[in-house]
Amino acid sequence: MAKRPERLYSMHQFWHDLLFLHWEVPVDRLQSLIPPELTIDTYEGKAYIGLVAFRISQIRKRGFPAVPGLRQFPEINVRTYVHKAGKDPGVWFFSLDASNLFACIGARMAYKLPYYFSEITQMDTANASKVTTQFRSKRYLPRPLPAYATIDYTVQNDPVTMAEKDSLEHFFVERYLLYSQVGDGICVGQVYHAPYPIERVVVTRLEENLVQAAGIMHPDSAPIIHFSRGVDVLIYSLEHQQSAVVN
């Protein structure tokens, strides 16, 4: 688990029903798409592109109640994994599609992240003891367009587990730093939360071109899949320092 930063957090959120999909992608291809100050992080020499769909709620600035109009909305992002000079492993986002225009504008301004405004719905249907989720995303602006995702999945109600340290699962999900480009420099942001509780899901439908819209082609093979019902998250403002240490 990450060490909680000593400075004050700037925002609180709850992340629900996170579906992690990953494909192996050539390291050189990903490296060519990120700033030269960063290096693609690999697991046993392999690099991955991730597609993560989830829902955000309980959004509020530190010391304030929830913001009207920002109480909850779904999001889907395309990301890979990076480090800086061999330290501080984190996330690099190629795109983040969200269904709240104000959230997209605010995140672009505050965190310099490539947010896109999209129409996104997430509908759950109960069937016996299991729940099937239908996730639909269609980007409106800005370009590249079209960009969409159609995903159906069912949680299997297996025992909840935690990602073991040094496992591929841990490599994918336990990331507490994010990098963004601000002018000619790199900034780092940080989140803090308990380790993800992981459950097994079955994806029955997957149609998307969000990864391709980011300039990346992934294999036609089935993705590596993980799912978490969610975590309570503290979010910290960007820092212009050289590194943010995570233990």
C-alpha positions in Angstrom: 0.0 0.0 0.0 1.2 3.5 -0.8 2.4 5.8 2.0 -0.1 8.6 2.6 1.4 11.9 1.7 2.2 14.3 4.5 0.7 17.3 2.7 -3.0 18.0 2.6 -5.1 16.4 -0.1 -7.1 18.6 -2.5 -10.1 16.4 -3.4 -12.0 13.3 -2.2 -13.7 10.8 -4.6 -15.1 7.3 -4.5 -14.3 5.1 -7.5 -16.9 2.3 -8.1 -16.9 -0.8 -10.3 -13.6 -0.6 -11.9 -13.1 -2.9 -14.9 -9.4 -3.1 -16.0 -8.7 -4.5 -19.5 -5.0 -4.9 -20.6 -3.2 -5.9 -23.7 0.5 -6.4 -24.4 1.9 -3.8 -26.8 5.4 -3.3 -28.1 7.5 -1.2 -25.8 8.9 0.9 -28.6 5.5 1.9 -29.8 4.4 3.2 -26.4 7.7 4.8 -25.8 7.3 6.9 -28.9 4.1 8.3 -27.7 5.2 9.6 -24.3 7.5 12.5 -23.3 11.2 11.7 -23.4 11.6 12.5 -19.7 9.6 9.3 -18.9 10.2 5.6 -19.6 7.7 2.9 -20.2 7.4 0.6 -17.2 7.4 -3.1 -18.0 6.6 -6.3 -16.3 9.1 -9.1 -17.1 10.1 -7.1 -20.1 6.5 -6.6 -21.5 4.6 -3.3 -21.9 0.8 -3.0 -21.7 -1.9 -0.6 -22.7 -4.9 -0.4 -20.4 -8.6 0.4 -20.8 -10.3 1.2 -17.5 -14.0 1.8 -17.1 -15.5 2.9 -13.8 -17.8 5.3 -12.0 -16.9 8.3 -9.8 -19.1 9.6 -6.9 -18.8 11.6 -3.7 -16.7 14.2 -5.3 -15.8 17.1 -3.1 -13.0 19.5 -2.4 -11.3 19.2 1.0 -13.4 21.0 3.6 -16.4 21.5 1.3 -19.6 19.5 0.6 -20.2 17.6 -2.6 -20.2 19.9 -5.7 -23.7 20.2 -7.3 -23.7 18.6 -10.7 -20.6 16.6 -10.0 -22.0 14.0 -7.6 -21.4 11.0 -9.8 -20.6 10.1 -13.4 -18.9 7.3 -15.4 -15.5 7.5 -17.0 -13.3 5.4 -19.2 -9.6 5.9 -19.8 -6.7 4.7 -21.9 -3.4 4.4 -20.1 0.0 2.9 -19.9 2.6 2.6 -17.1 5.8 4.7 -16.8 8.6 5.6 -14.4 11.0 8.5 -14.2 14.7 7.7 -14.2 13.9 4.2 -12.8 11.9 5.6 -9.8 8.3 6.6 -9.0 6.3 4.2 -11.1 3.0 5.7 -12.2 0.4 6.1 -14.9 0.4 8.0 -18.2 -3.0 8.7 -19.7 -3.6 8.9 -23.4 -7.3 9.8 -22.9 -9.9 10.0 -20.3 -13.6 10.1 -21.4 -16.1 11.3 -18.9 -19.8 12.2 -19.1 -19.6 15.4 -17.2 -18.5 18.4 -19.2 -17.6 20.5 -16.1 -15.5 17.7 -14.8 -13.7 17.4 -18.1 -12.9 21.1 -18.2 -11.9 21.2 -14.6 -9.5 18.2 -14.9 -8.0 19.6 -18.1 -7.3 22.9 -16.3 -6.2 21.5 -12.9 -4.3 18.3 -13.8 -3.5 19.0 -17.5 -5.0 15.6 -18.4 -6.5 14.8 -21.8 -10.1 14.6 -20.8 -12.8 14.2 -23.5 -16.5 14.9 -23.1 -18.6 11.7 -23.9 -22.0 10.3 -23.6 -21.6 7.4 -21.2 -24.1 5.1 -19.6 -23.6 2.3 -17.1 -26.6 0.1 -16.5 -26.8 -2.9 -14.1 -29.2 -5.8 -14.7 -29.7 -8.4 -12.0 -29.9 -12.0 -13.1 -30.3 -14.6 -10.3 -27.4 -14.0 -7.9 -25.2 -12.1 -10.5 -25.3 -8.6 -11.9 -24.5 -7.8 -15.6 -23.2 -4.3 -16.4 -23.6 -2.7 -19.7 -21.1 0.2 -20.3 -21.6 2.4 -23.3 -19.4 5.4 -24.2 -19.5 7.7 -27.2 -17.1 10.7 -27.5 -18.5 14.1 -28.5 -15.5 16.4 -28.3 -12.7 17.2 -28.8 -11.2 15.1 -31.6 -10.1 12.4 -32.5 -13.6 11.1 -33.4 -15.3 8.7 -33.6 -14.2 7.1 -30.3 -16.5 4.7 -28.5 -16.7 1.7 -26.2 -19.4 -1.0 -25.7 -18.7 -3.4 -22.9 -20.9 -6.0 -21.2 -19.5 -7.9 -18.1 -20.8 -10.0 -15.3 -19.2 -10.2 -11.8 -18.8 -13.8 -10.8 -19.2 -13.4 -7.0 -16.0 -15.3 -6.3 -14.1 -14.6 -3.1 -12.5 -11.2 -2.9 -8.7 -11.1 -3.1 -5.9 -8.5 -3.0 -3.2 -8.2 -5.6 0.0 -9.9 -4.4 3.1 -7.7 -4.5 5.3 -8.2 -7.5 2.4 -9.9 -9.4 1.2 -8.7 -12.9 -2.1 -7.9 -11.2 -0.3 -5.6 -8.7 1.6 -4.0 -11.6 -1.7 -3.1 -13.3 -3.9 -1.9 -10.4 -1.7 -0.6 -7.6 -0.6 2.7 -9.1 -0.6 5.9 -7.0 1.2 8.4 -9.2 0.1 10.0 -12.4 2.2 12.1 -14.8 1.1 14.9 -17.1 2.9 17.4 -19.3 2.8 21.0 -18.4 4.5 23.2 -21.0 8.0 21.8 -21.5 8.0 20.0 -18.2 6.6 17.0 -16.4 4.3 17.2 -13.4 3.3 14.5 -11.0 0.1 14.0 -9.1 -0.7 11.5 -6.4 -3.7 9.6 -5.1 -4.1 7.6 -1.9 -6.4 4.7 -1.2 -6.6 1.3 0.3 -5.5 -1.6 -1.9 -8.1 -2.7 -4.5 -10.3 -5.6 -3.5 -10.2 -7.8 -6.7 -13.0 -10.0 -8.0 -13.4 -12.1 -11.1 -15.6 -11.0 -14.0 -16.5 -12.4 -17.4 -16.6 -10.0 -20.3 -19.3 -11.1 -22.8 -19.1 -8.1 -25.2 -16.2 -5.8 -26.0 -16.2 -3.4 -28.9 -14.1 -0.3 -28.8 -11.8 2.0 -30.7 -10.6 4.3 -27.9 -7.2 2.6 -27.9 -6.9 3.1 -31.6 -8.0 6.7 -31.3 -5.0 7.2 -29.1 -2.7 6.0 -31.9 -2.2 2.5 -30.6 -3.2 -0.9 -32.0 -3.6 -3.8 -29.5 -3.9 -7.5 -30.4 -7.2 -9.0 -31.4 -6.7 -11.5 -28.5 -8.8 -11.3 -25.4 -7.6 -8.8 -22.8 -6.3 -9.6 -19.3 -9.2 -8.7 -17.0 -9.5 -7.5 -13.5 -12.4 -6.0 -11.5 -12.8 -4.1 -8.3 -16.0 -2.9 -6.6 -14.2 0.2 -5.6 -12.1 2.3 -3.2 -12.3 5.6 -1.3 -9.7 8.0 -2.8 -7.9 11.1 -1.8 -6.4 13.1 -4.6 -3.5 15.5 -4.3 -2.6 18.5 -6.5 0.1 18.4 -9.2 3.7 19.0 -8.1 6.4 20.5 -10.3 9.1 18.8 -8.3 11.5 16.1 -9.6 9.9 13.2 -7.9 7.2 12.0 -5.5 8.3 9.0 -3.5 5.9 6.1 -3.0 6.8 3.3 -0.6 
